[in-house]
């Protein structure tokens, strides 16, 4: 009985998460697996990449969902995003300073269970959602390219995560 209840709850949870992605992109399906980012001994978040019919193309809309597994400060998330862009080789300090200010204003503090979604739009901007609620947008295709490269570029600091997200295992 308990096993059935847990299975039902798990299925209902997966349907709820998928429905947010499908609200943003009606044909959205996961591209690959949903790996967990772990730092030292702490699980930070679980990531899932969604694309139309599960077919990822950087030139088309896609969604990156981060399911947080611990409490983090929104400003720290923005700082870490800038650090990761720098690791990829992007060095325009003026642009990054502006992007940091925008991300700091958008990214909320998160707790265990918070779901943030990043949508790469048809126009190349980045929209950010807390659950199904739009919390901000950065209308700069260059930002979009470098932000999502944190997870999806061949130069990512987490190549195993990239391979799992893109189903390249």
C-alpha positions as CSV (number, residue, x, y, z in Angstrom):
1,X,0.0,0.0,0.0
2,X,2.8,2.4,0.9
3,X,4.6,1.5,-2.2
4,X,1.5,2.4,-4.4
5,X,1.1,5.7,-2.6
6,X,4.7,6.6,-3.2
7,X,4.5,5.6,-6.8
8,X,1.3,7.7,-7.3
9,X,2.9,10.7,-5.6
10,X,6.0,10.3,-7.7
11,X,3.9,10.2,-10.9
12,X,1.9,13.2,-9.9
13,X,5.0,15.2,-9.1
14,X,6.6,14.3,-12.5
15,X,3.4,15.3,-14.3
16,X,3.3,18.7,-12.4
17,X,7.0,19.4,-13.4
18,X,6.4,18.4,-17.0
19,X,3.4,20.6,-17.2
20,X,5.4,23.7,-16.4
21,X,7.8,22.9,-19.2
22,X,4.9,22.0,-21.5
23,X,3.2,25.3,-20.6
24,X,6.3,27.1,-21.8
25,X,6.9,24.9,-24.9
26,X,3.8,22.8,-25.6
27,X,5.8,19.9,-27.2
28,X,8.6,20.0,-24.6
29,X,10.1,16.6,-23.6
30,X,13.3,15.8,-21.7
31,X,16.3,15.6,-23.9
32,X,18.4,13.3,-21.7
33,X,18.7,12.4,-18.0
34,X,18.3,14.6,-15.0
35,X,21.7,14.6,-13.3
36,X,22.4,16.0,-9.9
37,X,25.2,18.6,-9.3
38,X,27.1,17.6,-6.2
39,X,29.8,19.9,-4.6
40,X,32.0,18.1,-2.1
41,X,29.4,16.2,-0.1
42,X,26.3,18.3,-0.8
43,X,23.7,17.8,-3.5
44,X,23.0,21.3,-5.0
45,X,20.4,20.7,-7.6
46,X,19.0,18.3,-10.2
47,X,18.9,19.6,-13.8
48,X,16.6,18.6,-16.6
49,X,16.9,19.9,-20.2
50,X,13.6,20.1,-22.2
51,X,13.3,20.8,-25.9
52,X,10.5,20.4,-28.5
53,X,9.9,16.7,-28.9
54,X,13.1,16.1,-26.9
55,X,15.3,17.3,-29.8
56,X,17.8,19.9,-28.6
57,X,19.1,22.7,-30.9
58,X,20.8,25.8,-29.5
59,X,19.1,27.9,-32.2
60,X,15.6,26.9,-31.0
61,X,13.7,27.4,-27.8
62,X,14.6,25.1,-24.9
63,X,14.2,25.0,-21.1
64,X,16.6,24.2,-18.4
65,X,15.0,23.3,-15.1
66,X,16.9,23.3,-11.9
67,X,15.3,21.5,-8.9
68,X,17.2,22.8,-5.9
69,X,18.2,20.3,-3.2
70,X,19.5,22.9,-0.6
71,X,19.0,26.5,0.4
72,X,20.9,29.0,-1.6
73,X,21.0,32.8,-1.7
74,X,19.8,34.3,-5.1
75,X,22.8,36.7,-5.2
76,X,25.2,33.8,-4.7
77,X,23.5,32.0,-7.6
78,X,24.1,35.1,-9.8
79,X,27.7,35.4,-8.6
80,X,28.3,31.7,-9.4
81,X,26.7,32.2,-12.9
82,X,29.2,35.0,-13.7
83,X,32.1,32.9,-12.4
84,X,31.1,30.0,-14.7
85,X,30.8,32.4,-17.7
86,X,34.4,33.5,-16.9
87,X,35.6,29.9,-16.8
88,X,34.2,29.5,-20.3
89,X,36.4,32.3,-21.5
90,X,34.0,35.2,-21.6
91,X,35.8,38.3,-20.3
92,X,33.7,41.4,-21.1
93,X,33.5,42.9,-17.6
94,X,31.1,45.6,-18.5
95,X,28.5,43.2,-19.9
96,X,29.0,40.8,-17.1
97,X,28.5,43.5,-14.5
98,X,25.2,44.4,-16.1
99,X,24.2,40.8,-16.4
100,X,25.1,40.3,-12.7
101,X,22.8,43.2,-11.7
102,X,19.9,41.8,-13.8
103,X,20.4,38.2,-12.4
104,X,20.6,39.5,-8.8
105,X,17.3,41.2,-9.3
106,X,15.7,38.1,-10.9
107,X,17.1,35.1,-9.0
108,X,15.3,34.4,-5.7
109,X,16.7,32.8,-2.6
110,X,15.9,29.1,-3.0
111,X,15.2,26.3,-0.6
112,X,15.1,22.5,-0.9
113,X,12.4,21.8,-3.5
114,X,12.5,25.1,-5.3
115,X,12.0,24.8,-9.1
116,X,13.6,27.4,-11.3
117,X,13.2,27.3,-15.1
118,X,15.3,29.1,-17.7
119,X,13.7,29.4,-21.1
120,X,15.6,30.3,-24.2
121,X,13.0,32.0,-26.3
122,X,12.4,31.9,-30.1
123,X,14.0,35.5,-30.2
124,X,17.1,34.4,-28.2
125,X,16.2,36.1,-24.9
126,X,16.2,34.3,-21.5
127,X,13.1,34.1,-19.4
128,X,13.2,32.9,-15.8
129,X,10.4,31.2,-14.0
130,X,9.8,30.3,-10.4
131,X,7.5,27.3,-11.0
132,X,5.1,28.6,-13.7
133,X,5.5,32.3,-12.7
134,X,7.6,34.5,-14.8
135,X,10.1,36.3,-12.5
136,X,12.3,38.1,-15.0
137,X,13.8,38.3,-18.5
138,X,17.1,39.3,-19.9
139,X,16.6,40.3,-23.5
140,X,20.2,39.8,-24.8
141,X,21.0,36.9,-27.1
142,X,24.7,37.1,-26.0
143,X,23.7,36.6,-22.4
144,X,21.5,33.7,-23.4
145,X,24.3,32.0,-25.2
146,X,26.8,32.4,-22.3
147,X,24.3,31.7,-19.5
148,X,23.1,28.4,-20.9
149,X,26.7,27.5,-22.0
150,X,27.4,27.0,-18.2
151,X,25.6,23.6,-18.6
152,X,25.5,23.0,-22.3
153,X,28.9,24.1,-23.7
154,X,31.7,21.6,-24.4
155,X,33.8,23.9,-22.1
156,X,31.4,23.4,-19.1
157,X,33.0,22.8,-15.8
158,X,30.6,19.8,-15.4
159,X,31.1,17.6,-18.5
160,X,29.4,14.6,-17.1
161,X,26.3,16.7,-16.4
162,X,26.4,18.0,-19.9
163,X,26.6,14.5,-21.4
164,X,23.6,13.4,-19.3
165,X,21.5,16.5,-20.1
166,X,22.2,16.1,-23.8
167,X,21.8,12.3,-23.8
168,X,25.4,11.8,-24.9
169,X,26.2,9.0,-22.4
